Amino acid sequence: MEIKQSQAKEELRREIKGDEDRLTDLLRHEDAKTRKNTALLMGELGEDIYLEALYEAYDAEPQRFVKSSYLTAMKHMDCKRYRDPLKKRLDLLLTEEMNPENQKHLTEEIRCLSDLLVHLEEVKQHSFRGMEETYDVILLTNRDHQDITLRELEKYEPQAQAKTFGAGVTARVSNLSWINKIRTYQELLFVVKGLRTCPASVEEAARTIVQSGIFDFLNKAHRGEPPYYFRIEVKSKMEPGARGILAKGLAARIEQMSGRRLINSVSSYEVEIRLIENKAGDFNVLVKLFTIRDDRFSYRKEVTAASIKPVNAALTAALAMDYLKEDAAVLDPFCGVGTMLIERHRALKANTSYGIDYLEEAVQKARLNTEAAGQIIHYVHRDFFDFRHEYLFDEIFTDMPFRTGQRAEEEIHELYRKFFPAAAKVLKEDGTAVLYTHNRDDVRKYSAAGGFRLMEEFVISKKEGTYVMILRRDDAGHR
């Protein structure tokens, strides 16, 4: 709608100033779609002068499909005085029987009304207290390197009943004291008793979730009582529209069946109920808790568009561990915001570390991230190919540049061709280069001629074409 543009809003405000009844009269128009669009227009204007008329129209509206539009509009206004009647309305809706005829619009009204009340009420967030409890957990990892995370978990939790599976590691653990020590998992999810799977039907899925051990799990892990604020995430091959309908319908039905002990919220959620479609056509169900702080990469305050994911930088260090030296002098010739050097040092203590980048913005951001990480790394704003240093480095540890909107493919090929001879000039004899790369073929093509021998390579993502490649400076072989 054009009215979403601020200039159009101001023009409309000037046009109807002093004559706002022209809009409020349309809330009584005989055409339901006109009433609906008028309500949404009032919401875009966001002026409290329309609030009383909106609430009265909502209360009197005979067409259920229009009601959610009034609620959406009221969210943009100060409607605290209507909180109690709105709560009574929601309580009434939650007792209404849902059937195929009313399901869609009843679900939407419940969702919008609940969202409005969450907006009006002060959400009391729960604090996590369950670090010493026993849980069944899933650690999602890189699909080619689950064993890295498994070994780390067994180091910190020797008694864990753990094993790998396609997407990561599944385990029964006696505590969660290790969650910020293991850097190679992507997400921590929980398996709730009685909730491993649920049917694809909204009604049956909601009943399975509400009647499972989810409240025992949430109460054990948190201080405070229900309600808990949640969202639904559906992972499925369904069309996006169908996934959205399923998620909205399920969220509303869970809220209804639970008597609002679980409240759906799009912004203040503490719990994610994740449904993952399985081969049988049902859904595996996992729970993610946003009440648990994941501080592993909290140092990364600043990023750029090309920044590597910190979990991939940590995985790179883990994969290269047999080739890294403690107290090494480490160089990142394309350092970006510093993530690779920070994770290299977290994996194994370095002595001195230098980062170079031709973008001044990246260097400034790297300094801020490094300070937040509590490390000392020397950053230089310079093109690597113009860099000179008074001593040679033990290691190069870097995320290699790749094709983006600013870098053409031919430019990347040329960079790789120049890189290895330049790297050989700053590395000690038998020095190591650990490269996170999108251009495996270029590494293979140019590394030997540039004085390097490929020692090992690891797939990170076949879909994205990313690899970790470990090379050794090999002057003898080069000669």
N, C-alpha and C positions, 0 to 999 in steps of 0.2 A: 504494500500500500504506500502511496506517496506521502501520506500523513506521517509515516515513520521518520521522514526527514525533518530535522529541526526547523528549517525555514518554512516548510509547509505547515507545521504545527503553529508557528507564530502567526502566520497569515490567517489560519482558521480562527485562532483565538481573537485576533483583531476583528475578524469578520462578524463573530457572534457575540462579542463582548456587550453585556447589557441586555442581550436577547437570548440567553442560554436556554430559555423555555423551548426554543425551536428544536433543540436536541432532545430535551427531556420528553417532549410530546411524542417523539418518534418511538420512545420505549413503550408506548401504548398503541403503536401502529398494528393494524390487523395482520400484516405480513410478518411471519415469524423471523424470516431472514433479515428483514429490515431491523427488527428489534435486536437481533443478534449483532449485526454490524454496527448499530448505534452504540451498543454497550462496549464493544471493542474499541470504537472510536473514542469514547469517553475515557477508556483506560489509557489510550495513547496520550490523550491530553493531560491525564493525571491530576485533575483539579477536584478538590474536595467538594466543590459546589454541586457536583453531580452525585455525590455519594448517597444521599437519602433517596433520591429517585431510583438509583440503581438497586439499592437494597429492597425497596418496595416492589420494584419490577421483578426482582429475583423471587421474592416471596410469593408473588401473584402469578408468576409465569406458568401457563398451562402446558407448554411444550418442553419436555425434558431436554431435548437436544440444545435448547437455547440457554439453559440454566448455567452451564459451565462458563459461558461468555460473560455473564454478570460477575461471577467470582473472579475470573481472570482480570477483569477491569478493576474490581475493588482492591486487588492486591497493590495497585499503584496509588492508593489513597489511604488516608489515616482512618481506618475503620475499627479502631479498638472498641468503640462503644457498641459495636455489633458482635463482639466476640462471644458473649454468652448465648444469644439466640443462634448464632452460627454453630456453636458446639452442640446445642440441642438438636439442630437440624442434622448434623453429622451423626449423632447418636441414633437418631431415628432412621437415617439411611442405612446404618450398619446393621439394623435389625430387619431390614426389608429383604424379602426373599428374592434372590437373583434367578432370572430365567432367560431363555434365549431372546425373548422379546425386549426385555429391559436391560440386558447385561451391558451393552455398549455404552448407553448414555448414563446408566446408573454408575457404572465404573468411572466414567469421566467426571461426573459430578462429585463423587467421593474423592477422586484424586485432586481435583481443583479445590474442593472445600478443605481437605486435609492440608494441602500446600498453603492455602491462605491462613489457616489456623497456626501452622508452624511458623509462618511469617509474623503472625501477631504475638505468639507466645514466646517467652524466653526459653529457648531450648537448653535444657540442663544436660550437658554432655557428661557421659560416664568416664571415670578414670579406670584404667586397666590395673588389675591387682594380681593377675594370675601367672606371674613369672615362674612360680615354683610348682605349678600344677602339671599333671600328665595330660598330654594331648596326642591325638592322631593328626598328623600334619602332612601337607604336600608342599614341597619346595619346587617351584617351577624353575627350570634351568634351560640353558642352551641344549637343544635336543641331541647334539653330537657329543656333549661333554658332561653328562650327568654324573659320571664317576668322580669328577673333580669335587663337586659339592658333596657327594657321598663321603669321600675321604675326609673332607673338612668337618662334616657333621660327626663322623665317628671319632675324630680327634678330640672334639669338645664334648661329645656325648657318647662315651664308649659303650654304654649299655643300650643305646638306641636300637630298636628293632627296625632297621632301615634297609631299603633296597631301591634300585633304580627302576624306572619304567619309562615309557616313551617320552613323556613331557618333563621328567625330572626325577625327584626322589620322594618316596613315601616312607613315613617313619612313625613309630610311637616313641615319644620323647617324654622324659620325666621332668623337664623344665625347659624354659626358653632363654636361659642365660646366654646362649650362643648366638642369638639372632643378629647382633651387630658385629660379631666377629667373623662370620662367614660372608665373604664379599661376592661370591659367584652365583648366588641364586637371584632370580628376578622377582619372585613374589613368594610370600608365605601365606598359605591357605589352610583352612581347618576342615577336617571331616567330622561332622556332627553325628552322634549316635542316632540311629534310626533315620538318617537322612542321606544315605549314599546315592539314591536315585529317586526320581519322581516321574510321574506320567507327564505327557505333553499337554494334557487337558488342564485348563486354568483351574477348574473346580477341584479336581483330584490333586493337582500339584499343590494348591494352597492348603488343602486339608493335610496332605503329607507333611508339609513344612511346619504348619502350626502344631500338629500333633506329635512331632518328633521331639528329640531332646534339645531343641534349640534354646529353650529358655533355661534349662539346667546348665547348658554350656555358657550362655551369656551371663547368667547370674554368678556362676563360679568364677568367671574371668573378670568381673567388674565390681566396683563399689557402686551402690545405689540399686534402685529397683526399676522395673519397666515404667514407662515405655522406652524402647530402643528405636532409634531412627535408622531406617534402612533404605537401600535402593536395590533394584533388581538388575542384573546384567545377564543377557542371554547370548551365548556363543552358539551359533547355529548357521546352517547353510540356507536358512529361510531368507526370503527377500527382506530388506530392511524394514519395509512397512509392516510386514507380518510379525517380525521380531518386536517392533515397537508396540503393536497391539497386544501381543502376548505379555510383554513386560508390564504394560500399564494395567491390563486386566488382572494379572497375577498380583501385582502390588496392592491394588484396591481390595482384592478378595482376601489377601493375607491380613490387611489392616482390619477388614470387617470380621473375619473369623477369629482373629486374636483379641477382639475387643479393644483394639488400639494399644495393646501391649507392644506391638510392632507398628510404627508409624512411618509411612512412606514419605521421604523428603528428597527433593532433587538437589538440595544445597547443604543441609546440615546432617547428612547421614554419618552414622558411626559404623554401620555394618553393611557389607555387600553380600547379597545372596546370589551366587553365580551359578547359572544353569548352563551346562555344556552338553550339547546333543551327542548321544552315543550311537553306535551302529544299530542298536535295536529300535531307534526312534524315540526313546525316552531321553531323560536328561540326568546326567551326573550332577550332583549338587555339592558345592563347596562354599565355605564362608570366609570372607576376608574381613579383618578387623582394622578399622582406621583409628582405633583407640590405642593401638600399639605403635610406638614411635620407631620408625626406621631411620636411624641416624647415620647409616653407613656412608652415605654420600652427601651429608648435609653441608659439607664444606663448599659444594658446587653451587655458589650463589649466582655466578655469572656464566652465560653460555653464548655461543654463536650458532648460526644455522648449521654449520658443518661439525659441531662438537660431537665427539664420540660419546655413546652412552657409557656412564661410569662402570656399569656392570660388565661391559665388554672390555674396558680397560683393565679391570680387575681379573677377568678371565684370561686376558692376554698374558698378564704377569704370572698367573698360575700355570698356564700351559708352558711358559718359557722358563719356569723355575730352575730346571736342571742346568740351564745355560747362564743363569745370573750369578754374579759375584757379590758377596757381602762387602760393604764399604767401597763399592765401585764408583768410578767417576762416570756419570751418565749424561748423555746429550740427547735432547729431543729437538731435531732440526726444524720441525713443523709443529710447534708446541700448542698452538691454539690457546685454550683457556687453562692449560696446565694439567688436565686430567690424567694423561698418561704418566707423567713424571710423579704425580702425587700417588697414584696407585702402584707404580713401580717401587716407591719407597715404602709404602704400606706393606707390600708383599715381602720385601727384603731390604734391610737398611742400606741406603746408599751413602756415599761419602759426600761428594759434591755433585750437584745436578745443575745443568744449564738447559734453558729452553730458549729457542730462537723462533721468531715469527716475523714475517714482513708486514703484518697488520698491527698497527699500533694499538688499536682497540682490543685485539686478542691478548696482547702482552699486558695491557692494563688490567684486563679481566683475570688473567692468569695470576697476577700478583695478588689480587683480592682473594681469589680462591685458595691460593697457597697460604696466605695469612690465616684464613679461616681454618685450614687444615693443620695449622700449627707447625708447618714445615719451613725450611729455608731452601729456596731454589732461586738461582740467578737467571733473570730473564733479559734477553737482548732483543731490541727491535731492529731487525736486520734480515736481509735475504740470506738464507743459508749458504748460497753459492758465493757470497762475499765474506763469509765468516772465517776468521782466523783465531787461533787460540795458542796460548803459550805452552800448553802441554796436551798430550793426546788422551783420548777417552777410552775407558774399558768397554763401554756399551753405547750403542744408539738404540733408543727405545721410543718408537714414534708411531703415530697414526698418519699414514702417507696421504697426501692430497689426492683427491679423486674428482672425477668430472662433475661439475655443478653448472649452474647458470652462468657463473663467472669464468669457468675454466672449460675450454673446448677439449675434445678427446685428443687432438693432435698435440695440444699444449701439455697434456698429462704424459703422453708417450715421450715427449722431449724431456720433460722433467725427470722421468725415470732413467732415460739414457744418460743424463748428466749426473744423476744422484750418486751412483756407485763410485765413480772415480773421485767425486768430492768427498764422499763418506770415508773412502780409504785414506784420505789425507788427514782426517781428524781422529781416526781409530788407531789404537795400538795394534801391533802385530798380534794376530790371533784374537783380536777384539770381536765382539758379537754385535750383530744388528738384529733387533726384534722389530718386525714390521707388521702392523695391522694394515692390510691393503685390500683395495677393491680391484687391483690390477695384477693378478697372479701371473698372467702371461708376460707382462712387462718385467716383473722380477726375474722370471726364468730367462727371459731373453737377454737382459742387460747385466745381470749380477756377475756372471763369470767373467765377462770381458772387463768388468770394472774392478776385478780383484776380490771377488767373494765366492764362497762355496756354500750352496744350500744344504743346511743340516737337517731341517725338519719343517714340515708344514702341517697346519691344522685348518680344517673347514670351520668357519664360524657360522656362515649362513649361505647355503647354496642359492636360496631365493635372491638374496641381496648381492651375492657374488663376493663375499668377504672372507678373508683368510688371515691367519697369523703365520708368518714365514720367518724362520730363524736362520740366519746366515753367519758365517765366520769369515773374517778377513783372511785371505789366503794368498799372500804374496808369492809364495813358492809355486803354487799351482798357476798363478797368473803369469809368472815368468816362463 
